[in-house]
Amino acid sequence: MIVNAKPLIKCEQLTLCDDNELTGQAGIFEFTQDVCWLREASATVALYHGGQEIREIDCFSDHLKFLDCIDKARNAYDRTCELFGIARGSTLEACITLDIIDVPYALAPLQGFKPESLRRFQSPIYFLDKGAEEKGMILLEPFTILRKTPILTSLTHLKSRGRIEAQLRAMIRAQRVSAGVTTR
């Protein structure tokens, strides 16, 4: 299932913990919450020199389809190469990096599963790790799948365009399949 270009990875019921800040009572309280994990992707175009990032050009998020951020980043990458005169022998490098994270969303009770019933957690919230020997609280936060992973770089792309673009298409297909997204 896809929710606003974000594949639904899993839904689970977790025991969450929070302080009683809202009620004014002292202490921590536990409650059960349905949590849905959605996969989010963003692609960033940046300039590098000597392996060091010198300037971020733009960052794109998915809009209509999982990983369509790469298409928008490809356009910005091409414009960046042209604007800065990046060619095969350039020491200045244009690069697209990809971030993919699984983000927890609270599912509103008694509404059933629909996009408007999901809300992102606003403040730090913890869940109880009941599988551990000692019961402990763990911060409920996004889980990183890929972090600033280069998927296209002018140093290799401009030298063997066909092979690199085929690898990029294969990587996109593999990521979509791993997220349960069917492609046609």
C-alpha positions in Angstrom: 0.0 0.0 0.0 1.2 3.5 -0.8 0.3 6.6 1.2 1.2 9.9 -0.5 4.1 8.3 -2.5 5.3 6.6 0.7 5.2 2.8 0.8 3.6 1.3 4.0 6.3 -1.0 5.3 4.5 -2.4 8.4 1.9 -1.6 11.1 2.4 -2.8 14.6 1.0 -2.1 18.1 3.5 -0.7 20.5 3.5 0.1 24.2 4.6 3.7 24.3 5.7 5.9 27.2 5.3 9.6 27.8 5.4 11.9 30.8 2.2 13.4 32.2 3.1 16.9 31.1 -0.3 17.5 29.7 -2.2 16.3 32.7 0.1 17.9 35.3 0.6 14.6 37.1 4.1 13.5 38.0 5.5 10.4 36.4 5.6 8.3 33.2 2.5 6.6 31.8 2.2 3.8 29.3 -0.3 3.5 26.5 -0.8 1.3 23.5 -0.6 2.9 20.1 -1.0 1.5 16.5 2.2 2.6 14.7 2.6 2.5 10.9 6.0 2.8 9.3 6.2 4.6 6.0 9.3 4.7 3.8 10.4 8.2 2.8 13.1 9.1 0.3 14.9 12.2 -0.7 17.6 12.9 -3.3 20.2 15.7 -2.9 22.3 17.2 -5.6 25.6 18.7 -4.4 29.0 19.8 -5.6 32.1 18.1 -4.3 35.8 18.8 -4.7 38.5 16.5 -3.5 35.9 14.2 -2.0 34.5 17.0 0.2 31.0 18.5 -0.2 31.4 22.2 -1.0 27.8 23.2 -1.7 24.4 21.6 -1.7 22.5 22.6 -4.8 19.0 21.2 -4.1 17.1 18.5 -2.3 14.0 16.7 -3.6 11.3 14.5 -1.9 9.0 12.0 -3.4 5.8 13.5 -4.8 3.7 11.1 -6.8 5.6 7.8 -6.7 8.3 6.2 -4.4 11.7 7.4 -5.6 10.4 9.9 -8.1 12.7 12.3 -6.2 15.6 10.8 -8.3 14.0 12.0 -11.6 13.8 15.6 -10.2 17.4 15.3 -8.9 18.6 14.0 -12.3 17.3 17.2 -14.0 19.0 19.4 -11.4 22.2 17.3 -11.8 22.2 17.8 -15.6 21.6 21.6 -15.1 24.4 21.7 -12.5 26.9 20.0 -14.8 26.0 22.4 -17.6 26.1 25.5 -15.4 29.4 24.7 -13.8 31.0 23.3 -16.9 31.5 19.8 -15.3 33.0 17.5 -17.9 34.9 14.2 -18.0 38.2 15.6 -16.8 36.8 18.1 -14.2 38.0 18.0 -10.6 34.7 19.6 -9.6 32.1 16.8 -9.1 28.3 16.9 -9.2 26.7 14.1 -7.2 23.3 12.8 -6.3 23.0 11.2 -2.9 19.9 9.3 -1.7 18.4 9.1 1.8 15.8 6.5 2.6 14.2 6.2 6.0 11.3 4.4 7.6 9.3 6.9 9.6 6.8 6.0 12.4 3.3 7.5 12.2 0.6 7.2 14.8 -2.6 5.7 13.5 -5.7 7.4 14.9 -7.9 5.0 16.8 -11.3 3.9 15.4 -10.7 5.5 12.0 -9.4 2.5 10.1 -6.4 2.8 7.8 -6.6 5.8 5.5 -4.0 8.5 4.8 -5.8 11.2 6.9 -5.7 8.9 9.9 -1.9 9.0 10.1 0.0 11.6 12.0 3.7 12.0 12.5 4.9 12.0 16.1 5.7 15.6 17.2 7.7 15.2 20.3 10.2 12.6 21.5 8.3 9.5 22.5 9.6 6.2 23.8 8.5 2.6 23.5 9.0 -0.3 25.9 11.3 -3.0 24.7 9.5 -5.9 26.2 11.7 -8.4 24.4 14.8 -7.3 26.4 15.8 -9.0 29.6 15.5 -5.7 31.4 12.5 -3.7 30.5 13.8 -0.5 28.9 12.5 2.6 27.1 13.8 3.2 23.6 13.3 6.4 21.6 10.8 5.8 18.8 12.5 7.4 15.8 13.0 7.0 12.1 15.1 4.0 11.0 17.7 4.8 8.4 17.9 2.5 5.3 20.3 4.7 3.3 22.1 7.8 4.4 23.7 10.2 2.0 24.5 7.3 -0.3 25.9 8.4 -3.7 23.8 7.0 -6.5 25.2 9.2 -9.4 28.4 11.0 -9.6 29.9 12.9 -12.6 33.3 11.3 -12.0 32.0 7.9 -13.2 28.8 8.9 -15.0 30.4 11.1 -17.6 33.0 8.3 -18.4 30.6 5.4 -18.8 27.1 6.8 -19.0 25.2 3.7 -20.4 26.5 1.3 -17.7 26.0 3.8 -14.8 22.5 4.6 -15.9 21.6 0.9 -16.2 22.9 0.4 -12.6 20.9 3.3 -11.4 17.7 2.0 -13.0 18.4 -1.5 -11.4 18.9 0.1 -8.0 15.6 2.0 -8.3 13.8 -1.2 -9.2 15.4 -3.1 -6.3 14.5 -0.4 -3.8 10.9 -0.3 -5.0 10.6 -4.1 -4.8 12.1 -4.2 -1.3 9.5 -1.6 -0.3 6.7 -3.7 -1.8 6.0 -1.2 -4.6 5.0 -2.9 -7.9 6.4 -1.3 -11.1 4.9 -1.5 -14.5 
